[in-house]
Amino acid sequence: MPVRRVVIDHVSVGVSDLPRSIAFYTRALEPLGFKPLGPWSEGARSMAFGPEGLDDFAVSLDYAVGPGVHVCFAAETQDEVDAFHAAALAAGGRDNGAPGPRAEYSPGYYGAFVLDPDGHNIEAVHHG
């Protein structure tokens, strides 16, 4: 398997209701080791998430909500993918693809998809 390198420094997704999105992502990303880390800027119009010190993903009122947003989070195991999917559904997400192998993407690809409160396609994947 090729060595992965970071190709995107950070991602910020526009949301329509910041408290609702913070609640959703707090629960959905917890199985992946993410937690809310605080706003990226003054004014409390955003919330960054990640492992401690790695605030690479945020939701924000500063960007319009639009179609076609897809964000995929890396999972260490298939169990984390399963837990992400269950947590996201429990947090109010809508199923957009149950956990399972997706050989059509690549060998060893195991992913799950949910739609967040604004309809963004959020995924967790384990490459095994």
C-alpha atoms as one frame of an Amber mdcrd trajectory, in Angstrom:
protein
   0.000   0.000   0.000   1.360   3.485  -0.816   2.392   5.817   1.981  -0.246
   8.452   2.582   0.650  12.106   2.906  -1.459  15.040   4.006  -2.741  16.864
   0.951  -5.288  19.188   2.573  -4.334  21.409   5.515  -7.863  21.969   6.799
 -11.541  21.885   5.822 -14.346  24.163   6.929 -17.943  23.282   6.057 -20.756
  25.816   5.963 -23.696  25.050   8.247 -27.054  26.711   8.820 -27.404  26.104
  12.583 -24.113  26.097  14.496 -25.350  24.658  17.831 -27.181  21.836  16.018
 -24.106  21.029  13.935 -21.793  21.159  16.969 -24.060  18.675  18.752 -24.153
  16.389  15.693 -20.403  16.384  15.022 -19.517  16.061  18.707 -21.415  12.770
  18.850 -20.664  11.522  15.324 -16.898  12.071  15.464 -16.297  10.903  19.036
 -15.717   7.264  17.945 -12.887   8.537  15.720 -11.178  10.315  18.630 -12.373
  13.815  17.681 -13.760  16.381  20.099 -14.747  20.051  19.878 -11.593  22.162
  20.181 -13.016  25.683  20.037 -13.704  28.331  17.414 -11.179  29.070  14.674
 -11.754  32.801  15.013 -13.306  35.399  17.262 -17.062  35.741  17.314 -17.973
  32.094  17.947 -19.176  31.557  14.363 -17.304  28.277  13.965 -16.213  25.176
  15.855 -13.110  23.134  15.110 -12.955  19.389  15.774 -10.138  16.892  16.004
  -7.785  15.078  18.304  -6.064  17.449  20.752  -4.006  20.000  18.839  -5.220
  18.904  15.399  -8.077  21.235  14.539  -8.158  20.380  10.838 -11.956  20.201
  10.437 -14.489  22.879  11.327 -18.109  23.819  10.832 -18.862  27.492  10.291
 -21.595  30.038   9.792 -19.139  32.071   7.678 -19.659  29.852   4.616 -22.847
  29.172   2.702 -24.487  25.783   2.914 -24.374  24.277  -0.534 -24.757  21.022
  -2.405 -22.016  18.580  -3.153 -19.975  18.660   0.064 -18.305  15.350   0.907
 -15.860  14.945   3.794 -14.237  11.619   4.645 -12.549  10.929   7.983  -9.914
   8.215   8.399 -10.685   5.448  10.881  -8.108   3.162  12.460 -10.365   0.085
  12.337 -13.573  -1.213  10.804 -15.088  -1.097  14.303 -14.463   2.669  14.372
 -16.293   3.003  11.040 -19.224   1.046  12.487 -19.221   3.158  15.669 -19.056
   6.403  13.658 -22.089   5.352  11.605 -24.111   4.365  14.696 -23.149   7.546
  16.572 -23.973   9.765  13.605 -27.414   8.179  13.203 -28.055   8.514  16.952
 -27.079  12.190  16.670 -29.749  12.791  14.012 -27.818  12.019  10.840 -29.458
  10.174   7.966 -28.043   6.956   6.576 -26.354   7.405   3.207 -24.555   4.051
   3.055 -24.282   1.453   5.805 -20.830   0.302   6.946 -19.271  -2.242   4.650
 -16.647  -3.056   2.053 -16.568  -0.912  -1.060 -14.287  -2.789  -3.441 -15.434
  -0.521  -6.267 -13.377   2.281  -4.634 -10.239   0.246  -3.867  -9.213  -3.103
  -2.390  -9.645  -3.143   1.392 -11.891  -0.049   1.423 -14.413  -0.218   4.301
 -16.618   2.841   4.693 -19.882   4.260   5.967 -21.781   7.373   4.917 -24.250
   9.673   6.674 -25.899  12.954   5.800 -25.387  15.641   8.442 -28.179  18.063
   9.464 -27.475  20.232   6.388 -27.287  17.297   3.979 -23.479  17.125   3.718
 -22.213  13.631   2.865 -19.927  12.643   5.761 -17.929   9.416   5.621 -15.555
   7.380   7.730 -13.192   4.936   6.007 -10.725   2.281   7.031  -8.225   1.062
   4.451  -7.445  -2.508   5.440
